[in-house]
Structure formats: C-alpha cells, structure tokens
Amino acid sequence: MAVAATLAVLLAAFVPRVPSRALAVAGGVATAGALGNLVSAVVWRGGVPNPIVLGDVAFNIADVYAVGGSIALVLGATLFALRHPALLRQPSRPIGPSRRHRPFWRKQARPGDTTGV
C-alpha cells in the first residue's frame, strides 16, 4: 500500500516538470493504476482483487494501467531525451517553494517580531 501511494505522489510531482504531453499522459496512466491499486487495497482488506486470470497470472485493470503507463513513461522519457538533448543540460528549477512564494502556513518574520516564527 505504501509503495502505491509513494509511486503516485512521485509521478504526480515530477512528471509535469517535463514539457511533453505524451509523458504527461503516460504519467497520468501510471498514476491512475497506482491509485487504483491503492484504493483496492484500502477497500478490500483481504488484498487487491485480481479478477482477470490468464494461465498462472492473475491481475486487474489497475495493474494493466500501472505497468502500461510505466512502460510508456520509460520509453517516452528515453525518446524525449534523444530528441531534445539540449533540454537535459539546462539547469533545473528548484523543487521547493521559492523565497518569494512561501506556503500560506509559514508566516514571514516582521521587523521587531520576537515570537520566533
């Protein structure tokens, strides 16, 4: 369950940083699969149901989305890197909020303020 949640958060955080619609779609599909498995794990306490059985392999639609989206994401990222090598050399933007844009829950210290905020 923690793996699916972590995967969904990482995909949602990092895929939009790449200027490619195909990668955004692939990341969305992989995230949908991870979230689908996460919801199934929370709702069904006995484990994620796998209603599709092909031989010795059992899986569900969320598995198909997670695996298919991940494969498309890796292939898409590889093709993007090969087609746009100059973008790989650009400095990256900082991940956290900049100094100008602080989260609403953090107050800026005012001159003369001794509260330690």
Phi, psi and omega in degrees: 000319180293326180295316180296318179295316179296317179299316180298317180294316180296317179296316180294332182277321190257331183295321180296348180284345181265127183281066180216123179293322180298319178292325177295319178294315179298319177295323177295320178294315179296320178295320178299318178295317179295317179292325176299316177293324178296314178297318179298320180293327179283318184286315181259105184293339180279002182118169181287126180290140178238086186282347181260122181235122175236100183069238180266003184253128176242136182205175176230178183295325178298323176298318180298316179295316182297313181289314180297317178295322179293318178296315179297324179294316179293314179296317179296319179294322178295312179296320179298318180294323179289325181278334184231063183294334180294328179292337179287338182268352180288145177295143181278156176281151177295144183284319183281175178293146180284174181293329180287327184250088179272150175300150184297337183276350178258120180272146175277139178289134178263153178302131179087358180279124182246018182282346179082022181283000000 
